[in-house]
Amino acid sequence: MMLAYEKQVLGFYVTSNPLSHCAEKINIYSTLNTSELADGVQDQAVVIGGMIAKVRYHLTRKGRNAGSKMAVIILEDLQGQVEVVMFPGVLSKFADFVVKDKVVFVKGKVDCRGEKPNIFAEELINLEDVTERLAAKVNIRLNSGEITKEKVTTIKSICEFHKGKSPLYVSIRTDKGRVFAAADRNLSVNPDVEFCRKMKQVVGPENFQLVR
């Protein structure tokens, strides 16, 4: 409540940003943040997490859904804000998610035709469900010259500690190109925040990817 009063009176948070407690999760499962949207391209598929700061409802004027309710939400992350357009069909499916101050992930496409890029939403995902909904597979890349017994043991240990349903795929760079190989099914993982953090430390952030 104190944070809400701070934002209402001052226009910004003083004590702390309410997104701080889930910032790492938002960073891991978002494909980009609001500050990076300017570099996006028309119809680019994106996933972006943040808090619903404002909601506006409108009635559509044209098309087969004329007269139906749609919504425009202002999604706020730690870098800024973006308008998210929810057309009637999407709004009807995810109306329960459209709650002010709720933290959600928006899956959709970038629209660059206005002065500022916005997002046409296709799906809204609860913060609690994002791992299961977005992290279908895990890809890691390794350089053949940097593979050691210790590194392989560490990777296997992380996977065993975070067992789950998402398959782990390994891409090995060699002097002659890449060799792709699927990891043992026994190493299927639960790519939660802790797993992602540990694996990035071992292989490097640039060699780690969640595939949706």
N, C-alpha and C positions, 0 to 999 in steps of 0.2 A: 504494500500500500504506500509506503514511504517513497519507493521508486516511482510509482505512478504519479504521486503528487509532485515529485521533482520534475518529471517530464512535463506535466500539465502546466506548472507554474513557470518553470525556467526554459522549457523547450529542449532540455537535455538532462542526462543523468549525472548526478554528482557522486553519490555513494558508490555505485558500481553499475555496470551495464548488465541487465538481466540475462543477456546472452552469454555472459562470461563463463557461466557454469557449463555450457554446452558448446563452447567455441571450437574445441578440438574435434568434436563429433561433426559439427557443421563443416569444418575445413576438410575433413577426411572424405565425407560422402558427397560434397558439392563438387561439380565439375569446374565451377568458377565462382567468383564473388561479384558483388555489384560493381566494384571498381573496374572489373575486367570486361564488363558487358560492352563497353564502347568499342572493344576490339573484336566483338562477335560479328558473325555474318548472318544475313537473312536466312531464317528457317533453321538455324543451327540448333541441334538438340542439346538441351542443358538440364542440369539438376542443380538447384540452388536452395540452400537452407537459410532460414531467418525467422523473425518474429512478425506477425501481422500487426502493423502499427495503425492501420486505418482501413475501413471498408466502405465502399460506395456501391449502391445498387442502382441499376438502370433498367428500363424496359427497351427491348430491341425494337427497332422501327421497320426493318426490312427483312425479307427472306421468309422462309417457312416458319421460323420461330418468332415472327413479329408479335409483339405484345408480351413475350416471355421475359422473365427476370434474368438478368445477368449481373455480374459483380466485377468491380475493379478493386483489388486489394493493394495496399502499399506494404511491400515486404522489406523488412529492415534487417541487415546484417551488421557486422562490426565495421564494415567499410562504407556503408551508405544505404541507399534505398532504391527500389525499382518497382514500377507498376506491373502488376500481374492481372491480366484480363482473363476472366472466367466466363465463357459463353454459356448459354442456358443448359446445354447438355452436360457440361462439366460441373456447373454449379449444382445441378440436381443430384449428381452422384456424390459430391463432396461438400454439401451445404453444412454438415455438422462440423467440418474442419474450419469453417470461416468464422473464427471467433477472435476478437481483438486481444492482443497480447499472447496468443497461442503461437508456439514455435512449431513450424512445419517445414517440410521440404516440398518444393514445387518442381515437378517434372513437366517440361514443355518445350516450346520453340521460341527463339529470339525473333522479334519483329523490329527491324531497323528503319522503318519507313517514316517515323516521326522525328521530332527534334531530338528526343532521347530514346534509346532502345528500351523496349518493354518485353514482356514475356506472355505468350499465349499459353495458358495452362492446359495440360492434358490430364494431370493427376496431382493430387495432394497426398502427402505421406506423413503420418505421425512421426514425431521424433523417436518414439519408442520402437517403431516398426521399421526404421530405415535400414538397419543392417540386413534384415531378412528380405526386404523388398528390393534393395538396390545392389547388394553385393552378391551377385549370382556366381561369379568366378573370380579367382585371384591369379594375376599374372606377375611373375617376377623374372627379371633378366639378370644373367650372370655372365661375366667375361671369363672365358676358359682359362686365361692366364692368372686369374685371381681366385680360382676355386681351390680351397684347401679343405683338408679333412675336418678341421675345426669349424669352418664356416658351414659345411654340409651338416655336421652334427648339430650346430646351433639352430639352423633352419628346421631340421627334423624335430628338434626338441620343442621349438615354438609351436609347430604344427600339432604335435601330440598334446601339448598343454591346452591348445585352443581347438579341440576337435569339433567338427560341425558337418554341415552338408555342402559347403561350397568347395568345388574342386580347385586344386592348386596346379597351375601350369607353369612350367619352367622353360625359358628361352635362353639358350646358351650361345653367346657370341664367340665365334672362332675366327681364325685368320682367313678362312675360306668362306665365311658367311655365318648364318645362324642355323642352329639346329633346334627345332621345337620338340618338346617332349612333355607329355602329361605325367604328372606325378602319380605315385601310387595312390589308389583309392583310400588306403588307410590314412592318408595325410589330408583328407578333406577337412576343411577348417571352418570355424566360426569367425569371420573377419570383423570382430568388434574393434573398438578403439584401441584397446591394449595390444591386440594382435597386430594391427596396422602400425602402431608406433614401434613395436619391437622389430617387425620385419623391415621397416624403413631404415632402422638403425643398422641392420645387418647388410642389406643389399643397396641401400641408398634410396632416397625418395624418388629419384629419376628412374629407378629400376623396379618400381612397385606400381601396380595398377589394379584397380577394382573394375571389373567388367560387368556391366548391367545388362 
